[in-house]
């Protein structure tokens, strides 16, 4: 089915675009197969109309959007009823977390089944050019204007047929559905061309493909709009788009969360010696709407590699199309920021709406991809929004580099080389990495070339993404479920390596994009505790020899002496590993040390959860049901590492558990008080525990020779050193190798006393900036 396109060569600065034939061109194109024509155009300034002197078509930047209202009708730029978000059907009231559409997990009685919505085959009327207020305006270019399509190629084996210049051509079903929907939109019927990579680039010509991929930044930045296609309507996506639009609009008017759910608190019993406070949240928005949002955020589009560049180079008013519904990308970003800010409540409702309560036992399962059941659902798009809004002027050329690398590291790509080529157009990297796509190179050659150019620019933040292995753990065990005092898993067996690290023989300073990323959540270094190396007298730039050895400036801070087990079922019995002569705590008293420990586990974030909430001993002894229900829980960390001695005075057990018991009469007086007391774990405790769990997962708690605490990769061993390198915003763990060389183990998060320990040692001459050779 279909034929291969025959392309005419591109000349000079030409690109190809397609003209979608719509019912304005011919009524026969209102339905049926997609027809389009390939047109060669130039983006050279000589073809551009000066829009500063006269208005041009589309100069208002408006792409009319449509959302589906309560009546199931699509309306463009008109007031919409949001009643559908709050009116629950009988099935949802009877069956908790009802799924839309029907799923195989349960079968509803016939009288509870939702009747499928009958879709009208009515075709939207053609756009009337006689009512076009821009009819007399010129185009932005002498040849017209264009939009760039951002979409997922989809399954290559599922094909559909379209007609290009009258010739049947086989394309992916995803592209066919996108073009079919686009031809119904006013801007396309007005005459805007469309740039789409699958049709406008000869994918079989490697030289042309390399050249055009190198122009992706120019194409997406020049396009009038980047049009995002999420896919056909499915899983009540119309309801999800309506909900996201509602949350965006209401966020500008006030507290939108109070309209989505409400917190209920009251005392069931409030007497001396006995107080029982009941707390829960009651949803006001439909569970079906939350389920629809989950399905929309789980679509492959959000994980596709190329969308990073496409979304960042687009505008905040880029339209997002899903079926017949469309909203602006800014609406989605605003809504997801609300979810991020309230991830422990609204976010968890969205996650739980997908699979119900069993999600709690599967959230951290290492056998399946946790993306759809984790905070990544909203964190990844929010990171793209932050990158899009980031100031990229010349004074902040390093800003956003690590975020761009991290987004690419976690994305999916058919060709591994595209993990590098797909982000070269980002303004954050374009000034630092001066390479051009070359599909004649192997993936390994591409990775070495990219890392070498990035490091040579003076930015070493790529070293934070080094892929170190995860030691073996037991995957089968029996775990006690005693409520009062749960214990570590017993009868652990089935030992295997969960993550082997890089297996391609690349130097440790090279980011390997082919291997799966380390499962640990990345650190968020909000405030740098490293010295300002810019005051140093012109340090020499990093040097790379023979594509194998990196020589850079930095200092070796201290070696690691005590290490915790990184997992409750870690196979090695050598951990926890305590130093033979542990140092005194540099943090001072026991209370100060406990607070420093809690701050470490809450990421030292002033805007985050209160670290003192983690100092409640029973959180570590019993955990919180529903949050701490797996082997990544803090209670499992606690019981596995009870004997770990971080300092000479305290073990983990002595640090966590407050052994100073109040006098009997003091406890009686406290109990007799009728002042409100927290009798249950609060949402703030759950937020603090969630943060601690993410910080501890797949990492070791360590102390250095002087007693400084830190969290390091699971691959860290005794004798590894904490290093600070010029050009890297975070400390690194290095492993001494033969002949004075080091290999990179990964990123560290250190808890300094004042934040200036490294600078103080430099000023006192206790350590110096030296050449560090990394292999």
KAURSUL-V72675 format. One record per run of one state. SS is the DSSP state (@ for helix, = for strand, . for the rest). FROM is the first residue (numbers start at 0). TO is the last residue. If there is no record, write none. Layout:
# KAURSUL-V72675
ss = [SS/SS]
from = [FROM/FROM]
to = [TO/TO]
This chain:
# KAURSUL-V72675
ss = [./=/./=/./@/./=/./@/=/./=/./=/./=/./@/./@/./@/./@/./=/./=/./=/./=/./=/./=/@/./@/./=/./@/./@/./@/./=/./@/./@/=/./=/./@/./@/=/./@/./=/./=/@/./@/./@/./@/./@/./@/./=/./@/./@/./@/./@/./=/./=/./=/./=/./@/./=/./=/./=/./=/./@/./@/./@/./@/./=/./=/@/./@/./@/./=/./=/./=/./=/./@/./=/./=/./@/./=/.]
from = [0/2/3/13/20/26/30/34/42/44/47/48/55/56/65/68/73/76/82/85/89/94/109/112/128/131/137/138/140/141/143/144/145/150/158/164/166/172/182/185/190/192/195/196/200/205/213/215/222/225/231/236/251/256/260/271/273/283/286/297/299/303/304/305/313/318/322/324/328/341/342/361/370/373/375/389/393/396/400/409/411/412/417/421/426/430/442/456/460/465/469/470/472/478/489/496/498/499/532/535/542/545/548/563/569/570/576/577/589/601/610/615/616/622/633/640/644/645/650/651/656/663/672/682/696/698/704/708/713/720/725/731/736/737/740/741/747/748/751/756/764/769/774]
to = [1/2/12/19/25/29/33/41/43/46/47/54/55/64/67/72/75/81/84/88/93/108/111/127/130/136/137/139/140/142/143/144/149/157/163/165/171/181/184/189/191/194/195/199/204/212/214/221/224/230/235/250/255/259/270/272/282/285/296/298/302/303/304/312/317/321/323/327/340/341/360/369/372/374/388/392/395/399/408/410/411/416/420/425/429/441/455/459/464/468/469/471/477/488/495/497/498/531/534/541/544/547/562/568/569/575/576/588/600/609/614/615/621/632/639/643/644/649/650/655/662/671/681/695/697/703/707/712/719/724/730/735/736/739/740/746/747/750/755/763/768/773/774]
